[in-house]
Amino acid sequence: VYLAAHFPHQVVAGVITGMIVAEAFDRTQWIYNASMKKYFYTTLFLTSFAVGFYLLLKAMGVDLLWTLEKAQKW
């Protein structure tokens, strides 16, 4: 039985993105002695950026849930 939660292109994109992020943070020294406040603000910024980007694409008419329609056919 084949059961997968992600499409192959999502896995490849996630691996590549993860490698880029890991490489970027490996060169960043402040992360090793950052305070909890800095972690909180970084997390808040990243979450706000993701939600804002989602809303921007949605306002532009991009169907972000197009895969759900295809998945529900099965």
Distance bins in CASP14 RR format, pairs under 12 A and 6 or more apart:
PFRMAT RR
TARGET T0000
AUTHOR 0000-0000-0000
RMODE 2
METHOD distances of the structure
MODEL  1
2 74 0 0 0 0 0 1 0 0 0 0 0
3 74 0 0 0 0 0 1 0 0 0 0 0
4 10 0 0 0 0 1 0 0 0 0 0 0
4 11 0 0 0 0 1 0 0 0 0 0 0
4 71 0 0 0 0 0 1 0 0 0 0 0
4 74 0 0 0 0 0 1 0 0 0 0 0
5 11 0 0 0 0 1 0 0 0 0 0 0
5 67 0 0 0 0 0 1 0 0 0 0 0
5 71 0 0 0 0 0 1 0 0 0 0 0
6 12 0 0 0 0 1 0 0 0 0 0 0
6 13 0 0 0 0 1 0 0 0 0 0 0
6 14 0 0 0 0 1 0 0 0 0 0 0
6 15 0 0 0 0 0 1 0 0 0 0 0
6 67 0 0 0 0 0 1 0 0 0 0 0
6 71 0 0 0 0 0 1 0 0 0 0 0
7 13 0 0 0 0 1 0 0 0 0 0 0
7 14 0 0 0 0 0 1 0 0 0 0 0
7 66 0 0 0 0 0 1 0 0 0 0 0
7 67 1 0 0 1 0 0 0 0 0 0 0
7 70 0 0 0 0 1 0 0 0 0 0 0
7 71 0 0 0 0 1 0 0 0 0 0 0
8 14 0 0 0 0 0 1 0 0 0 0 0
8 15 0 0 0 0 0 1 0 0 0 0 0
9 15 0 0 0 0 0 1 0 0 0 0 0
9 16 0 0 0 0 0 1 0 0 0 0 0
9 67 0 0 0 0 0 1 0 0 0 0 0
10 16 0 0 0 0 0 1 0 0 0 0 0
10 17 0 0 0 0 0 1 0 0 0 0 0
10 67 0 0 0 0 1 0 0 0 0 0 0
11 17 0 0 0 0 0 1 0 0 0 0 0
11 18 0 0 0 0 0 1 0 0 0 0 0
12 18 0 0 0 0 0 1 0 0 0 0 0
12 19 0 0 0 0 0 1 0 0 0 0 0
13 19 0 0 0 0 0 1 0 0 0 0 0
13 20 0 0 0 0 0 1 0 0 0 0 0
14 20 0 0 0 0 1 0 0 0 0 0 0
14 21 0 0 0 0 1 0 0 0 0 0 0
14 22 0 0 0 0 0 1 0 0 0 0 0
15 21 0 0 0 0 0 1 0 0 0 0 0
15 22 0 0 0 0 0 1 0 0 0 0 0
16 22 0 0 0 0 0 1 0 0 0 0 0
16 23 0 0 0 0 0 1 0 0 0 0 0
17 23 0 0 0 0 0 1 0 0 0 0 0
17 24 0 0 0 0 0 1 0 0 0 0 0
18 24 0 0 0 0 1 0 0 0 0 0 0
18 25 0 0 0 0 1 0 0 0 0 0 0
18 26 0 0 0 0 0 1 0 0 0 0 0
19 25 0 0 0 0 0 1 0 0 0 0 0
19 26 0 0 0 0 0 1 0 0 0 0 0
20 26 0 0 0 0 0 1 0 0 0 0 0
20 27 0 0 0 0 0 1 0 0 0 0 0
21 27 0 0 0 0 0 1 0 0 0 0 0
21 28 0 0 0 0 0 1 0 0 0 0 0
21 31 0 0 0 0 0 1 0 0 0 0 0
21 46 0 0 0 0 0 1 0 0 0 0 0
22 28 0 0 0 0 0 1 0 0 0 0 0
22 31 0 0 0 0 0 1 0 0 0 0 0
24 31 0 0 0 0 0 1 0 0 0 0 0
25 31 1 0 1 0 0 0 0 0 0 0 0
25 32 0 0 0 0 1 0 0 0 0 0 0
25 34 0 0 0 0 0 1 0 0 0 0 0
25 42 0 0 0 0 0 1 0 0 0 0 0
26 32 0 0 0 0 0 1 0 0 0 0 0
28 34 0 0 0 0 1 0 0 0 0 0 0
28 38 0 0 0 0 0 1 0 0 0 0 0
28 42 0 0 0 0 0 1 0 0 0 0 0
30 38 1 0 0 1 0 0 0 0 0 0 0
30 39 0 0 0 0 0 1 0 0 0 0 0
30 42 0 0 0 0 0 1 0 0 0 0 0
31 38 0 0 0 0 1 0 0 0 0 0 0
31 39 0 0 0 0 1 0 0 0 0 0 0
31 42 0 0 0 0 1 0 0 0 0 0 0
32 38 0 0 0 0 0 1 0 0 0 0 0
32 39 0 0 0 0 0 1 0 0 0 0 0
33 39 0 0 0 0 0 1 0 0 0 0 0
34 40 0 0 0 0 0 1 0 0 0 0 0
34 41 0 0 0 0 1 0 0 0 0 0 0
34 42 1 0 0 1 0 0 0 0 0 0 0
34 43 0 0 0 0 0 1 0 0 0 0 0
35 41 0 0 0 0 1 0 0 0 0 0 0
35 42 0 0 0 0 0 1 0 0 0 0 0
36 42 0 0 0 0 0 1 0 0 0 0 0
36 43 0 0 0 0 0 1 0 0 0 0 0
37 43 0 0 0 0 0 1 0 0 0 0 0
37 44 0 0 0 0 0 1 0 0 0 0 0
38 44 0 0 0 0 0 1 0 0 0 0 0
38 45 0 0 0 0 0 1 0 0 0 0 0
39 45 0 0 0 0 0 1 0 0 0 0 0
39 46 0 0 0 0 0 1 0 0 0 0 0
40 46 0 0 0 0 0 1 0 0 0 0 0
40 47 0 0 0 0 0 1 0 0 0 0 0
41 47 0 0 0 0 0 1 0 0 0 0 0
41 48 0 0 0 0 0 1 0 0 0 0 0
42 48 0 0 0 0 0 1 0 0 0 0 0
42 49 0 0 0 0 0 1 0 0 0 0 0
43 49 0 0 0 0 0 1 0 0 0 0 0
43 50 0 0 0 0 0 1 0 0 0 0 0
44 50 0 0 0 0 0 1 0 0 0 0 0
44 51 0 0 0 0 0 1 0 0 0 0 0
45 51 0 0 0 0 0 1 0 0 0 0 0
45 52 0 0 0 0 0 1 0 0 0 0 0
46 52 0 0 0 0 0 1 0 0 0 0 0
46 53 0 0 0 0 0 1 0 0 0 0 0
47 53 0 0 0 0 0 1 0 0 0 0 0
47 54 0 0 0 0 0 1 0 0 0 0 0
48 54 0 0 0 0 0 1 0 0 0 0 0
48 55 0 0 0 0 0 1 0 0 0 0 0
49 55 0 0 0 0 0 1 0 0 0 0 0
49 56 0 0 0 0 0 1 0 0 0 0 0
50 56 0 0 0 0 0 1 0 0 0 0 0
50 57 0 0 0 0 0 1 0 0 0 0 0
50 64 0 0 0 0 0 1 0 0 0 0 0
51 57 0 0 0 0 0 1 0 0 0 0 0
51 58 0 0 0 0 0 1 0 0 0 0 0
52 58 0 0 0 0 1 0 0 0 0 0 0
52 59 0 0 0 0 1 0 0 0 0 0 0
52 60 0 0 0 0 0 1 0 0 0 0 0
52 64 0 0 0 0 0 1 0 0 0 0 0
53 59 0 0 0 0 0 1 0 0 0 0 0
53 60 0 0 0 0 0 1 0 0 0 0 0
53 62 0 0 0 0 0 1 0 0 0 0 0
53 64 0 0 0 0 0 1 0 0 0 0 0
54 60 0 0 0 0 0 1 0 0 0 0 0
54 61 0 0 0 0 0 1 0 0 0 0 0
54 62 0 0 0 0 1 0 0 0 0 0 0
54 64 1 0 0 1 0 0 0 0 0 0 0
54 65 0 0 0 0 0 1 0 0 0 0 0
55 61 0 0 0 0 0 1 0 0 0 0 0
55 62 0 0 0 0 0 1 0 0 0 0 0
55 64 0 0 0 0 0 1 0 0 0 0 0
56 62 0 0 0 0 1 0 0 0 0 0 0
56 64 0 0 0 0 0 1 0 0 0 0 0
57 63 0 0 0 0 1 0 0 0 0 0 0
57 64 1 0 1 0 0 0 0 0 0 0 0
57 65 0 0 0 0 0 1 0 0 0 0 0
57 66 0 0 0 0 0 1 0 0 0 0 0
58 64 1 0 0 1 0 0 0 0 0 0 0
58 65 0 0 0 0 1 0 0 0 0 0 0
63 69 0 0 0 0 1 0 0 0 0 0 0
63 70 0 0 0 0 0 1 0 0 0 0 0
65 71 0 0 0 0 1 0 0 0 0 0 0
65 72 0 0 0 0 0 1 0 0 0 0 0
66 72 0 0 0 0 0 1 0 0 0 0 0
67 73 0 0 0 0 0 1 0 0 0 0 0
67 74 0 0 0 0 0 1 0 0 0 0 0
68 74 0 0 0 0 0 1 0 0 0 0 0
END
